[in-house]
């Protein structure tokens, strides 16, 4: 496999093991035990039976009653999640970097799958470029999880000039709305670098999902340092559109202020419209951590249940 983040794959063997490691660290950071109080909810007490594991004994209750009781838990199983990833060529930026927008999205998506697997919730994935390339129904079986990880691994590829793929976010979202029949949490990873003239159509597609009773999180996956702050060296550049091949020569400092004002206004408008439509808009800077993305997901998940 030709993966973007070769160091991580080398350390963990495959994307599933990486996801497990990320989630272990994430849950441990939230709770003393990686399995307690996150994927299960307390249901009731029952008398302790001799020979059972002692790790679920309620010692505070023992101190009050002088009797051994264990805590019984119930799994949270009421969520269906559809993870949607923009796999167009622009998501392969930065070129030759250890981590691209797409690899960040894929590793985060794999970590979400691992979280959902532990909660025995159902999860599916939808991958799109200029068309909907893959759509799976949400399931909770081990075989299905293995299939999802394998499909995500296939997209850990480097940018190739002769294999450019454009973005058709609007049509893909309409297709996903038609194919996702049961109420779900739809988690979208995209750099949102579409034609500004089509913004109304983009929100119509999101409204299609909302009309079908889906909850939506949009993770705006972006390299903030370069794509928003325009922090480039002060030298001539030949900037190339990764989806069309169009290019422009410029000196960054001559356009930095104008560019930053325009791009920030564009994304701010999207964020405000998401708020109007009750869609969660989550900035996801690829220079940040998976932990932040997972925490934002968890907060949304708690609102849904």
C-alpha positions in Angstrom: 0.0 0.0 0.0 1.3 3.5 -0.9 0.2 5.5 2.1 0.6 9.2 2.8 1.4 8.8 6.5 3.9 6.0 6.1 5.3 6.5 9.6 2.0 5.9 11.3 1.2 2.9 9.1 4.7 1.5 9.8 4.2 1.9 13.5 0.8 0.4 13.8 0.7 -2.1 10.8 -2.6 -0.9 9.3 -5.3 1.7 9.6 -7.5 -0.3 12.0 -4.7 -0.7 14.5 -3.9 3.0 14.2 -7.6 3.8 14.8 -7.5 1.6 18.0 -4.4 3.4 19.3 -5.9 6.9 18.6 -9.2 6.0 20.3 -7.5 4.4 23.3 -5.6 7.6 23.9 -8.7 9.7 23.3 -10.9 7.8 25.8 -8.1 7.5 28.4 -7.9 11.3 28.2 -11.6 11.6 29.0 -11.9 8.8 31.6 -9.8 6.8 34.1 -10.7 3.7 32.2 -10.8 3.5 28.4 -14.0 1.5 28.6 -15.9 2.9 31.6 -18.6 5.5 31.2 -18.1 6.1 27.5 -19.5 3.3 25.4 -21.9 2.1 28.1 -24.4 3.6 30.5 -25.1 2.5 34.1 -28.3 0.5 34.4 -28.6 -1.0 37.9 -26.8 -2.8 40.8 -26.9 -6.5 41.4 -25.4 -8.7 44.1 -21.8 -9.7 43.5 -21.3 -13.5 42.8 -18.2 -15.1 44.2 -15.6 -15.8 41.5 -16.6 -12.8 39.3 -14.3 -10.1 38.4 -14.1 -7.4 41.1 -13.5 -4.4 38.7 -17.2 -3.5 38.6 -17.8 -3.6 42.3 -19.3 -0.4 43.7 -17.0 0.1 46.7 -18.8 3.2 47.9 -22.0 1.2 48.2 -20.1 -1.5 50.0 -19.0 1.1 52.5 -22.6 2.0 53.2 -24.2 -1.4 53.2 -21.4 -3.8 54.0 -22.6 -5.9 51.0 -20.9 -6.4 47.6 -22.8 -5.1 44.6 -21.6 -4.8 41.0 -22.6 -2.2 38.5 -24.5 -3.5 35.5 -24.3 -1.4 32.3 -26.3 -1.2 29.1 -24.7 -0.6 25.7 -25.6 2.6 23.8 -26.9 1.2 20.5 -29.2 3.9 19.2 -27.0 5.7 16.7 -26.5 5.3 12.9 -23.7 7.2 11.4 -22.8 7.9 7.8 -19.3 9.2 7.3 -18.9 11.2 4.0 -15.4 12.0 2.7 -14.5 14.3 -0.2 -11.8 12.3 -2.1 -11.2 14.9 -4.9 -7.6 15.9 -5.9 -7.7 19.1 -3.9 -7.9 16.9 -0.7 -4.4 15.6 -1.5 -2.9 18.9 -0.6 -0.1 19.5 0.6 1.7 17.5 -2.0 4.6 15.3 -0.7 3.6 16.1 2.9 3.4 13.5 5.7 -0.2 14.4 6.1 -2.7 15.7 3.6 -6.3 16.8 4.0 -7.5 13.4 2.8 -5.2 11.3 5.0 -6.2 13.4 8.0 -9.9 12.9 7.1 -9.3 9.1 6.6 -7.5 8.6 9.9 -10.1 10.6 11.7 -12.9 8.6 10.0 -11.2 5.4 11.0 -11.1 6.6 14.6 -14.8 7.4 14.5 -15.5 3.9 13.1 -13.5 2.5 16.1 -15.6 4.6 18.5 -18.8 3.5 16.9 -17.7 -0.1 16.9 -17.0 0.0 20.7 -20.5 1.4 21.2 -22.0 -1.2 18.9 -23.5 1.5 16.8 -24.0 1.2 13.0 -21.7 3.0 10.6 -21.4 3.4 6.9 -19.1 5.4 4.6 -19.7 7.5 1.4 -16.7 8.5 -0.7 -17.0 10.9 -3.6 -15.1 12.8 -6.2 -16.9 14.0 -9.3 -19.4 11.3 -8.5 -20.4 9.1 -5.6 -17.6 6.5 -5.8 -18.7 4.3 -2.8 -21.7 4.2 -0.6 -22.2 1.5 2.1 -25.3 1.1 4.3 -24.7 1.6 8.0 -24.0 -1.7 9.8 -22.4 -2.8 13.0 -20.9 -6.2 12.2 -17.1 -6.9 12.5 -17.0 -8.0 8.9 -18.5 -4.7 7.8 -15.9 -2.7 9.9 -13.0 -4.6 8.3 -14.5 -3.8 4.8 -14.7 -0.1 5.7 -11.1 0.0 6.9 -9.9 -1.7 3.7 -11.8 0.8 1.5 -10.4 3.8 3.4 -6.9 2.4 3.1 -7.3 2.3 -0.7 -7.5 6.1 -0.7 -4.2 6.7 1.1 -2.5 7.6 -2.1 -0.2 10.4 -3.3 -1.3 13.1 -5.8 -0.7 12.2 -9.5 -1.0 14.9 -12.2 -2.3 12.3 -14.7 -5.1 11.2 -12.4 -6.8 14.4 -11.3 -10.3 14.1 -10.0 -12.7 17.1 -9.6 -15.4 17.7 -6.9 -19.1 17.2 -7.3 -20.2 17.7 -3.7 -23.7 18.8 -4.5 -24.8 15.8 -6.5 -23.0 13.4 -4.1 -24.9 14.8 -1.1 -28.2 14.5 -3.0 -27.4 10.9 -3.9 -26.4 10.2 -0.3 -29.7 11.7 0.9 -31.6 9.3 -1.4 -29.6 6.3 -0.4 -29.6 6.8 3.4 -33.1 5.8 4.4 -32.9 5.7 8.2 -32.3 8.7 10.4 -28.5 9.1 10.8 -25.8 11.4 12.0 -24.1 12.4 8.7 -20.4 13.4 9.3 -18.9 15.2 6.3 -15.2 15.8 5.7 -14.4 18.3 2.9 -12.2 21.3 2.2 -15.4 23.0 0.7 -13.3 24.4 -2.1 -16.2 24.5 -4.6 -17.3 27.2 -7.0 -18.7 30.1 -4.8 -21.4 30.6 -7.4 -22.9 27.2 -6.4 -23.2 27.9 -2.7 -27.0 28.0 -2.7 -27.1 24.6 -4.5 -24.7 23.2 -1.8 -27.0 24.3 1.0 -30.0 22.9 -0.9 -28.2 19.5 -0.9 -27.6 19.8 2.8 -31.3 20.7 3.3 -32.2 17.5 1.4 -30.4 15.6 4.1 -32.0 17.7 6.9 -35.5 17.1 5.3 -34.8 13.4 5.6 -34.4 13.9 9.4 -30.6 13.4 9.4 -28.3 15.3 11.8 -25.3 16.9 10.0 -21.7 17.7 11.1 -19.5 19.4 8.5 -15.8 19.1 9.3 -14.0 21.7 7.3 -10.8 19.9 6.6 -8.2 22.5 5.7 -4.5 23.4 5.9 -5.0 26.6 7.7 -1.4 27.7 7.6 -1.2 27.6 3.8 -4.8 27.7 2.5 -6.2 30.3 4.7 -3.3 32.3 6.2 -1.4 32.0 2.9 1.9 31.6 4.8 4.3 31.0 1.9 7.9 32.1 1.4 8.4 35.5 -0.2 9.4 34.2 -3.6 7.8 33.6 -7.0 5.4 30.7 -7.1 3.6 28.9 -9.9 0.4 27.8 -8.2 -1.5 24.9 -9.9 -5.1 24.0 -9.4 -4.9 20.3 -8.4 -8.3 19.5 -9.9 -8.1 21.3 -13.3 -4.4 21.8 -13.9 -4.8 25.6 -14.4 -1.9 27.6 -13.1 -1.0 31.1 -12.1 2.4 32.8 -11.4 2.5 35.2 -8.5 4.5 36.7 -5.6 2.6 35.7 -2.4 3.1 39.0 -0.5 1.5 41.0 -3.3 -1.8 39.1 -2.9 -1.7 37.8 0.7 -4.0 40.4 2.3 -6.6 40.4 -0.5 -6.6 36.6 -0.6 -6.9 36.2 3.1 -9.8 38.6 3.3 -11.6 36.9 0.5 -11.1 33.3 1.6 -12.0 34.1 5.3 -15.2 35.9 4.2 -16.1 32.9 2.0 -15.8 30.3 4.7 -17.3 32.6 7.3 -20.4 32.9 5.1 -20.6 29.1 4.9 -20.3 28.8 8.7 -23.0 31.4 9.3 -25.4 29.6 6.9 -24.7 26.3 8.6 -25.7 27.9 11.9 -28.9 29.2 10.2 -29.7 25.7 8.9 -28.8 24.1 12.3 -25.9 22.3 10.8 -22.7 22.0 12.9 -19.7 23.5 11.2 -16.4 22.3 12.7 -13.1 23.7 11.5 -10.6 20.8 11.2 -7.1 22.1 10.7 -4.8 19.3 9.6 -2.0 20.7 11.6 -4.1 20.0 14.7 -5.0 16.7 16.4 -7.5 13.9 15.9 -8.5 14.4 19.5 -10.1 17.7 18.8 -12.2 16.2 16.0 -13.2 13.3 18.1 -14.2 15.5 21.0 -16.4 17.6 18.7 -18.0 14.5 17.4 -18.7 13.2 20.9 -20.3 16.4 21.9 -22.6 16.2 18.8 -23.3 12.5 19.5 -24.4 13.4 23.1 -26.8 16.0 21.7 -28.3 13.5 19.3 -29.1 10.9 22.0 
